[in-house]
Amino acid sequence: MDKEQKNESVQEIPNLSLYDRQIERIRQKLTRAAQTPESEQVFGASSHRYRVNEPMTLEELNTLQAKWGVQLPEAFAAFLTGIGNGGPGSYGGAGPYYGIYGTDNMEPDAERLTQASLFRMSPAAQDWQSQDTEEYAVDESLDDDAYNEAFADLLKGTLEIGTMGCDNEILLIVSGEHRGRVVYMNMEYQKPFFTHEKNFLDWYERWLDEIIAGFKIHWFGTTPGGSEQELVEQAKASGSSENRAQALKALLRFPRLEEPAVRLAEKLLYDPADSVRYWALTLLAAHAPDLADPMLIAGLGSEQAEDRRTSAQLIHWYRKKNARNFAEEIQTLIPRETDEETFRFLGYIAEAAGIEPLPLFLPAFRNPDAEIRKSAIWQAGKSDQKAEYVDEFIRVLLHDPAPNVVHTAIQSLGGVTDLRLLPVYEQLLAQHPTDENYIPGNIRHRLKEFGFSTQDHIDRYVPGELARVRSVLRNLKEERR
């Protein structure tokens, strides 16, 4: 089909009046959402501020479709002509995440836009937390040109209508089996996620409903919609464990839960499916801490690293303000924890609980796992007592084999101006002549804190053999002039 034929095929404007009632509801809800308490705290609101460009005319819509050679899904076309044409600038107008782009900021490949999308709904596609991307992954061994072509082919039949940030984009399927569906696409892992609504307007209206209801919607659209009662019934169902787990996860966004949801979550702590038990415990940690806390404490004492990790994460995410409730358990666990992710979260909890990190984290300075050593040193660096443990920091600086651990130790010594550190910094500057591991740059920050303001001051306290340290100090002195 040549360009003229393609343009002629999209001249007929579909009957958008089918969406008139929904469009009117959305107009009213957009105003209400903007006026809802804490609406400014919604992710992306500071960018779009609940504003949209003027709607397109039907003539403008027709011209755009002729240019792109495709008829846009009717619900999206109704939005463009009934609500607004996205927003100005690099971000979009009022909409989920950073908002909906204006069509002037969309630059689709018109040839590929008419081709059917490759994306198919499947359990794997809906498990967005997994990094299993074999179904859609582009061969990274291709040269740049071939890779770019293959990646463009992966996105055929889709229109990028917004961004979630962090390599996650919002796509609208324009051509193919799932025409009209909104998909979140992780561009790094090349993994699509189908949102749960059947068309753009349903997805958009749900976003407004959740803002008005005061829901927690940072990851809007990644769980099923529905009322609390509907989600409770879904979680009760005897079918797919993943569907039941997703229903529990969806209940997290509610600002508060009624008794039936809480009791169901308590019951599902003993479900045979790992995913159901996880989301049941998460739901209780967020909404019924008196029921969750005994389970979280038990998890910290588990021999299974996964159980300890889950408990530590949930305490940090949902029970941070009450971290002191777990102080005894985490102080017992920190010296013997072997899982680096769990150890990192235990550090966060200890900090929230106001526990003095030294000498609690000191034994971990010698842990065989570099990431655990790094986390321990970082937490120790927050102590008001660290100047009393300079010898331990020096041992790390001189003997730790991992540059990232040494780098962390230098950062953690902020504010410590012990003269014993100067020959250590001299040795590190000799070992790391470039800033590849960020070591010289961070030593410079530490030396600046010593406050050597004159050459006489440098000569008096810095031995002549510390040539590299003296050079840095002289440069700092010159900069202060």
Sequence and secondary structure as in RCSB ss.txt:
>XXXX:A:sequence
MDKEQKNESVQEIPNLSLYDRQIERIRQKLTRAAQTPESEQVFGASSHRYRVNEPMTLEELNTLQAKWGVQLPEA
FAAFLTGIGNGGPGSYGGAGPYYGIYGTDNMEPDAERLTQASLFRMSPAAQDWQSQDTEEYAVDESLDDDAYNEA
FADLLKGTLEIGTMGCDNEILLIVSGEHRGRVVYMNMEYQKPFFTHEKNFLDWYERWLDEIIAGFKIHWFGTTPG
GSEQELVEQAKASGSSENRAQALKALLRFPRLEEPAVRLAEKLLYDPADSVRYWALTLLAAHAPDLADPMLIAGL
GSEQAEDRRTSAQLIHWYRKKNARNFAEEIQTLIPRETDEETFRFLGYIAEAAGIEPLPLFLPAFRNPDAEIRKS
AIWQAGKSDQKAEYVDEFIRVLLHDPAPNVVHTAIQSLGGVTDLRLLPVYEQLLAQHPTDENYIPGNIRHRLKEF
GFSTQDHIDRYVPGELARVRSVLRNLKEERR
>XXXX:A:secstr
  HHHHHHTT S   GGGGHHHHHHHHHHHHHHHHSTTGGGSTTHHHHTT       HHHHHHHHHHHTS   HH
HHHHHHHT S BSSSS BSSSTT BB GGG    HHHHTS       HHHH TT    TTT   TTS HHHHHHH
HHHHTTTEEEEEEEETTEEEEEE SSTTTT EEEEETTTTEEEE SSSSHHHHHHHHHHHHHTT   TTTTSS  
  HHHHHHHHH SS HHHHHHHHHHHTTSSS  HHHHHHHHHGGG SSHHHHHHHHHHHHHH HHHHHHHHHHHH
T SSHHHHHHHHHHHHHHSGGGGGGGHHHHHHHGGG   HHHHHHHHHHHHHTT  HHHHTGGGGG SSHHHHHH
HHHHHTT TTGGGGHHHHHHHHHH S HHHHHHHHHHTTT   TTHHHHHHHHHHH  SSTTSHHHHHHHHHHTT
   SHHHHHHHS TT HHHHHHHHHHHHHT 
